[in-house]
Amino acid sequence: TFKFARYLVVGDPINPPNRLRFLTIAAGLLIVGFGIWNYVPYIERLQLAAVVECDQIVTVRTAAPGFVREISVKSGETVREGQFLARLENPQLESQIAELELTIKQSQIDSTRFHRKGQMSAFQVEQENESALQNRLLELERQANELILTAPSDGTILSRNLDDMQNQWLTSGS
């Protein structure tokens, strides 16, 4: 390349360069190259029609707050619908249930006592109170049952850092 450039500039005494011919050929090659580059169609990239299907992502959330006591799955693991995922523990909820059960037993005792004494108005009030307490107990037991997390459908676990959640407090909706 260096010798060719020197030959064009300085020349050779035996065989002098024809600069006009060189420039004409170089300009012609540049024009042809520019034309091919800009006007000849070529495939820039391969384009194919495709359909991508993604399974619906289901988020498992806690319905009741509690400490994570047991996790039985790992990220990337395939699970079946209804499979046990994790167990939470809520000591406050457990004590509320125990306390409410005692309150219901006391209400039943009071109700029986009022009925034996013939105090029907107090008996009816105590019956209503017991019914409300039973409803509250059902609600607390439902929350306690929701401390056990199961897979709502077949799928793959996509969560990161599941092991880091062990013994952490999770609020409702976590």
Residue pairs with C-beta under 8 A, 6 or more apart in sequence:
7 17
8 17
8 19
8 22
11 17
55 155
57 158
58 152
58 153
58 155
60 85
60 149
60 151
60 152
61 173
61 174
62 88
62 146
62 147
62 149
62 170
62 171
62 172
62 173
62 174
63 143
63 146
63 172
64 88
64 90
64 93
64 143
64 144
64 146
64 147
64 172
65 88
65 90
65 169
65 170
65 171
65 172
65 174
66 88
66 89
66 90
66 93
66 147
66 169
66 170
67 88
67 89
67 90
67 167
67 168
67 169
67 170
68 86
68 87
68 88
68 165
68 166
68 167
68 168
68 170
69 87
69 88
69 89
69 166
69 167
70 86
70 87
71 85
71 86
71 162
71 163
71 165
71 166
72 84
72 85
72 86
73 79
73 83
73 85
73 86
73 157
73 162
74 157
74 162
75 157
75 158
75 159
75 160
75 162
76 156
76 157
76 158
77 156
77 157
78 154
78 155
78 156
78 157
79 85
79 151
79 154
79 155
79 156
79 157
80 151
80 154
81 151
81 152
81 153
81 154
82 150
82 151
83 150
83 151
84 148
84 149
84 150
85 149
85 150
85 151
85 157
86 148
86 149
87 147
87 148
87 149
88 147
88 148
88 149
88 170
89 147
90 143
90 144
90 147
93 140
93 143
93 144
93 147
94 144
96 140
97 137
97 140
97 141
97 144
100 133
100 136
100 137
100 140
101 137
103 133
104 130
104 133
104 134
104 137
107 126
107 129
107 130
107 133
108 130
110 126
111 123
111 126
111 127
111 130
114 120
114 122
114 123
114 126
115 123
